[in-house]
Amino acid sequence: MEIVISVEQIKEQAEKIFSTVLDARRHIHQHPELSFKEIETSKYICSLLDKIGIEYTTGHVKTGIIALIKGKNPAKKVVLLRADMDALPITEQNKTDYISKNIGVMHACGHDVHSSCAIGAAQILNTFKNDFEGTVKIIFQPGEEVLPGGASLMIKEGVLKNPEVNVAVAQHVYPSMEVGKVGFKSGMYMASTDEIYLTITGKGGHAAMPADYNNPLLIASEVLLELKKKFPNDGKQNIPTVLAFGKIEGVGATNVIPEEVKIAGTFRTMDEKWRTEAHDIITKTVLEVCTKNNAKADLNIMRGYPFLVNDKKVTENCRQAAINYLGKENVEELPMRMTAEDFAYFTQELPCCFYRLGTGNKAKGITSGVHTPTFDIDEQALKIGSGLMAWLAINELNTV
């Protein structure tokens, strides 16, 4: 079956439903909910799907939603579009009319954008369902921000089955890219991520009596310095690697040496074999330093999301489709990055493309990064995001 839907038709529909998508984004933004607690968000999205008349099921990993848009010959090919729904524990500092009403919770990573764009794409695809073959499965996923990641749990529940998915696509806001542009990176794109929790127990005491205590602060410092030697984070490793510690807590005082020190950090890389080897190096280093200093170590390395790899064929197909939709000058090549995403679980299961949607606007002062209290978007990105998602899905359905 040849493509009978044009870019112009998709853009026309994206323009037509823009106010609906805008309202959805602002509603979700005003009512953010933390990971795996997206109860009202899920109900709201279901109400919109009801209005559009799209088939869906809910209750997946409690709050997740699976919507199906069946074209002609629905079993021919199945393309999955993924949007995440959860927010972050951040107090918003913006001055907009749609600022978060849930103090201390904010859509600071753009998941409100992802969900509203997916709703827009669903509405567009539903309009043209008699003009394409195959099925588009759109999922609204809980818990992207915290381990074990909603993606892994939905996969375990069978989200890639019934009907079986052939290709998956997802987009993510990119505030450092100007609105109107999108970015792609074929192959390895984002890192695996592990959380490291270490408690070092020495012996506390009065600071003026060093013979009576074994200072865990000094031992913790030695551990960090030894790990720094083994993981310099200088970009010279054969495999991109980051080991960083962002928290150290030793609750003593000017004259009180604490009994223990707690340290927390992250390990990220792009190779699963090296990831396992690095865990062993970290463990060995910690034990050696603590044993030498007659201290106890309680180390917990929580294995998090795997690395994210974009399928070369699917990504190139999506890139070309984006060029057709936006123009070559608006489609950029992305660099590899050490941030992580639980969409990586999908990329480990089937051919995928995870791309970036430009949401910044320097002229309007919209430049704040994700995970900050002043993050916001140029809302024209919603029109591009919803239309492009629909176009990419149609393009993939028509790709052999």
Secondary structure as UniProt FT lines:
FT   HELIX           7..16
FT   HELIX           18..30
FT   TURN            35..36
FT   HELIX           39..52
FT   STRAND          55..60
FT   TURN            61..63
FT   STRAND          64..70
FT   TURN            74..75
FT   STRAND          78..84
FT   STRAND          87..88
FT   TURN            97..98
FT   TURN            103..104
FT   HELIX           111..127
FT   TURN            128..130
FT   STRAND          135..141
FT   TURN            147..148
FT   HELIX           150..156
FT   TURN            157..164
FT   STRAND          167..178
FT   TURN            179..180
FT   STRAND          182..184
FT   STRAND          187..190
FT   STRAND          194..201
FT   STRAND          205..206
FT   TURN            207..208
FT   HELIX           210..212
FT   HELIX           216..230
FT   STRAND          241..249
FT   TURN            254..255
FT   STRAND          256..257
FT   STRAND          260..269
FT   HELIX           272..292
FT   TURN            293..294
FT   STRAND          296..303
FT   STRAND          308..310
FT   HELIX           312..326
FT   HELIX           328..330
FT   STRAND          331..333
FT   TURN            342..343
FT   HELIX           344..347
FT   TURN            348..349
FT   STRAND          352..361
FT   HELIX           362..364
FT   TURN            370..371
FT   TURN            373..374
FT   HELIX           380..397
//
